[in-house]
């Protein structure tokens, strides 16, 4: 009887430990996607990863503003002269983009493509446009000029004006969400998908753990960590100007724009947002970057399922935490994170 019980315990232990951790990487959307997941064996992990990465590649083909053949480029080029019927995924992407534009009163706006070009970010050269140059772009920027018709799944631009849609502040998050759907549909119960470190999503947790450990860097101290969190069935997106910027006369110009001023955002170091949706956390990290700290506090107070941590640039840089827990930040008293 003891032998039978011991055999049963061993079999159960083997079954519980049958899944192993694997890591796969993939280049897409101008960054490196990293997927850590638990699977039975290497062959299963490879197949699961390939299917998830195929979804991301499809989104890259649909949403890239660098590819003339992409669906987003087709819309940018043609929706000024006629209503463009698009695919369900791209239409959903546009709907969610406009939702956050309305919610943020234009702090988030995918029509900033002309600004990226005018300021030299599209060509990676860097350029400071004159006031006259910016004035000529005023009619080419504005989310209100995008008109969607859900009944016909069509997109059209107001008054036939040309637009240049840029997915940079939401596209990776949207792709991550769809890849996560693929992983879950294939039975994955523990995985962490990262889009270049700027947007992550955690499915479940590693065996025996409460969540996936994720570090939040401190932009005030290179190499330092301001917080360590456990991410489970949630996303984390971080906005910063540590990679895409240019310097002129000692001044750093950021790739994140305030659509109202048509200039790069000043005074913000980093924003980190936790949300159940990677699409939303990606967009909201930009919203928080554009708004003032006071505006962000008011805005995120109305979104209790979303957490915000932002760092401002000043003589004595400080931080603001909304619905964030475990924050070793003394500048602002953290508020309890609601769930």
ZAMARGU-4260 file (C-alpha; in steps of 0.2 Angstrom, whole numbers, plus 5000, padded with zeros to 4 digits):
<rodrens>
0) 5000/5000/5000 | 5014/5012/5005 | 5023/5008/4988 | 5007/5012/4979 | 5005/5028/4988
5) 5023/5033/4985 | 5021/5029/4966 | 5006/5039/4965 | 5014/5054/4974 | 5029/5053/4962
10) 5018/5052/4947 | 5008/5068/4953 | 5024/5077/4956 | 5031/5073/4939 | 5014/5079/4931
15) 5015/5095/4941 | 5033/5098/4935 | 5030/5093/4917 | 5030/5111/4911 | 5047/5119/4908
20) 5052/5137/4905 | 5057/5142/4888 | 5062/5159/4880 | 5060/5164/4862 | 5064/5181/4854
25) 5058/5189/4838 | 5061/5205/4829 | 5046/5215/4823 | 5038/5232/4824 | 5055/5240/4826
30) 5060/5231/4842 | 5063/5214/4849 | 5049/5204/4857 | 5054/5192/4870 | 5042/5178/4876
35) 5045/5168/4892 | 5033/5153/4893 | 5030/5137/4902 | 5027/5122/4890 | 5029/5103/4890
40) 5044/5103/4879 | 5054/5113/4867 | 5044/5108/4852 | 5028/5114/4860 | 5036/5130/4866
45) 5043/5134/4848 | 5026/5130/4840 | 5017/5141/4853 | 5029/5155/4851 | 5029/5155/4832
50) 5010/5156/4832 | 5011/5171/4844 | 5024/5179/4834 | 5014/5177/4818 | 5001/5187/4825
55) 5013/5201/4829 | 5020/5200/4811 | 5003/5202/4805 | 5000/5217/4815 | 5016/5224/4809
60) 5011/5222/4791 | 4994/5230/4795 | 4999/5245/4806 | 5016/5250/4801 | 5018/5268/4795
65) 5035/5263/4788 | 5028/5251/4776 | 5020/5258/4761 | 5010/5242/4758 | 5002/5242/4776
70) 4984/5244/4779 | 4987/5259/4790 | 4998/5267/4776 | 4984/5263/4763 | 4971/5272/4775
75) 4983/5287/4777 | 4985/5289/4759 | 4967/5287/4753 | 4955/5290/4767 | 4955/5309/4763
80) 4947/5306/4746 | 4936/5292/4749 | 4929/5281/4763 | 4941/5266/4765 | 4934/5249/4770
85) 4946/5241/4782 | 4948/5224/4791 | 4941/5221/4808 | 4957/5221/4817 | 4963/5238/4810
90) 4946/5245/4813 | 4946/5240/4831 | 4963/5247/4833 | 4957/5264/4826 | 4942/5263/4837
95) 4952/5261/4853 | 4964/5275/4848 | 4950/5287/4846 | 4942/5282/4862 | 4958/5287/4872
100) 4959/5303/4861 | 4942/5307/4867 | 4945/5302/4885 | 4961/5312/4886 | 4955/5327/4877
105) 4968/5325/4864 | 4983/5321/4874 | 4984/5305/4865 | 4983/5307/4846 | 4988/5295/4832
110) 4988/5309/4819 | 5005/5316/4825 | 5014/5308/4810 | 5017/5324/4802 | 5025/5331/4818
115) 5037/5316/4818 | 5042/5319/4801 | 5044/5338/4803 | 5055/5336/4819 | 5066/5323/4810
120) 5061/5308/4820 | 5054/5298/4805 | 5071/5299/4797 | 5081/5298/4813 | 5090/5314/4809
125) 5083/5327/4821 | 5076/5344/4815 | 5069/5359/4824 | 5055/5366/4813 | 5051/5385/4812
130) 5035/5392/4819 | 5030/5394/4801 | 5033/5376/4797 | 5022/5370/4812 | 5008/5382/4807
135) 5007/5373/4790 | 5005/5357/4799 | 4990/5363/4810 | 4977/5356/4799 | 4986/5340/4796
140) 4985/5335/4815 | 4969/5331/4825 | 4960/5315/4830 | 4943/5323/4827 | 4947/5323/4808
145) 4946/5304/4808 | 4928/5298/4805 | 4923/5279/4808 | 4908/5270/4803 | 4906/5254/4812
150) 4891/5248/4801 | 4901/5248/4786 | 4919/5247/4794 | 4925/5262/4785 | 4937/5276/4788
155) 4937/5293/4781 | 4946/5310/4785 | 4936/5326/4787 | 4935/5338/4773 | 4946/5327/4762
160) 4962/5333/4771 | 4977/5321/4770 | 4982/5313/4787 | 4998/5303/4793 | 4993/5291/4806
165) 5006/5285/4818 | 5004/5269/4828 | 5019/5272/4839 | 5010/5275/4855 | 4998/5261/4855
170) 5002/5248/4841 | 5014/5237/4851 | 5002/5236/4865 | 4988/5231/4852 | 4999/5218/4845
175) 5004/5211/4862 | 4985/5209/4867 | 4982/5199/4851 | 4997/5188/4854 | 4991/5185/4872
180) 4974/5180/4865 | 4983/5167/4854 | 4993/5160/4868 | 4978/5158/4879 | 4968/5150/4865
185) 4982/5137/4864 | 4981/5133/4883 | 4996/5143/4889 | 4993/5147/4908 | 5010/5155/4912
190) 5019/5167/4900 | 5027/5184/4900 | 5028/5194/4883 | 5038/5209/4881 | 5039/5221/4867
195) 5056/5228/4869 | 5053/5231/4887 | 5042/5246/4885 | 5026/5235/4885 | 5024/5219/4894
200) 5009/5207/4898 | 5009/5193/4910 | 4998/5177/4909 | 4996/5169/4926 | 5012/5166/4936
205) 5027/5154/4936 | 5024/5138/4945 | 5024/5141/4964 | 5025/5160/4962 | 5012/5174/4964
210) 5016/5183/4948 | 5030/5187/4936 | 5043/5198/4944 | 5046/5215/4935 | 5057/5229/4939
215) 5053/5248/4937 | 5069/5257/4933 | 5072/5274/4941 | 5075/5287/4928 | 5084/5298/4940
220) 5098/5286/4944 | 5105/5276/4929 | 5105/5257/4933 | 5094/5260/4949 | 5077/5251/4952
225) 5063/5261/4960 | 5051/5247/4962 | 5049/5228/4960 | 5032/5222/4956 | 5023/5205/4953
230) 5013/5206/4937 | 4999/5193/4934 | 4986/5194/4921 | 4990/5212/4918 | 5001/5223/4907
235) 5014/5236/4911 | 5019/5250/4899 | 5033/5263/4901 | 5035/5279/4892 | 5052/5287/4892
240) 5064/5297/4881 | 5079/5287/4884 | 5080/5279/4866 | 5072/5290/4854 | 5078/5308/4855
245) 5090/5321/4848 | 5100/5334/4856 | 5103/5352/4849 | 5113/5365/4858 | 5113/5354/4874
250) 5094/5352/4874 | 5086/5335/4872 | 5071/5334/4861 | 5059/5319/4865 | 5050/5309/4852
255) 5033/5310/4862 | 5023/5325/4857 | 5010/5336/4865 | 4998/5337/4850 | 4991/5353/4856
260) 5007/5363/4855 | 5015/5352/4841 | 5031/5351/4851 | 5040/5337/4860 | 5035/5336/4878
265) 5045/5345/4891 | 5047/5341/4910 | 5043/5323/4910 | 5056/5309/4913 | 5046/5293/4914
270) 5028/5286/4915 | 5024/5268/4920 | 5006/5261/4919 | 4998/5245/4924 | 4982/5240/4916
275) 4972/5224/4912 | 4975/5228/4893 | 4991/5231/4885 | 4983/5242/4872 | 4977/5253/4885
280) 4993/5253/4896 | 5003/5258/4880 | 4991/5272/4876 | 4990/5278/4894 | 5008/5279/4896
285) 5008/5292/4883 | 4993/5301/4890 | 5002/5303/4907 | 5018/5309/4898 | 5008/5323/4889
290) 4997/5328/4904 | 5004/5338/4919 | 5006/5329/4935 | 4990/5337/4942 | 4980/5333/4926
295) 4987/5315/4927 | 4982/5313/4945 | 4964/5319/4941 | 4963/5309/4925 | 4969/5292/4933
300) 4958/5295/4948 | 4944/5291/4936 | 4952/5275/4931 | 4953/5264/4947 | 4958/5248/4938
305) 4974/5257/4931 | 4989/5261/4941 | 5001/5276/4937 | 5019/5280/4942 | 5027/5295/4934
310) 5043/5305/4936 | 5045/5323/4933 | 5060/5333/4927 | 5065/5347/4939 | 5079/5354/4950
315) 5074/5340/4962 | 5065/5327/4952 | 5049/5320/4960 | 5037/5306/4958 | 5018/5304/4958
320) 5009/5288/4962 | 4991/5284/4958 | 4984/5268/4964 | 5001/5261/4966 | 5007/5249/4980
325) 5024/5245/4987 | 5032/5261/4981 | 5048/5266/4989 | 5045/5284/4984 | 5045/5298/4998
330) 5041/5313/4987 | 5022/5309/4985 | 5012/5298/4997 | 5006/5283/4987 | 4988/5280/4986
335) 4981/5262/4989 | 4979/5253/4973 | 4961/5248/4970 | 4955/5232/4962
</rodrens>
